[in-house]
Amino acid sequence: MQLWGTIVGIVAVICAVWVIYDVWTKQKKMKDLEKIVWTVAAIVLSILTAIVYYFVKKK
């Protein structure tokens, strides 16, 4: 059971890093306030935010 929590934690960190990196480096037209909102959301709800970000902003 502890291994499952570790794997979910690692995936959550990877998702948060991906969203933050993509927002600040590749989304040039996005306003700063929107970038801050995505960053905070990525930190708080990393996996869910990554899924929403992928479908809302990347597509």
Secondary structure, 3 states (H helix, E strand, C coil): CHHHHHHHHHHHHHHHHHHHHHHHHHCCCCCHHHHHHHHHHHHHCHHHHHHHHHHHHHC
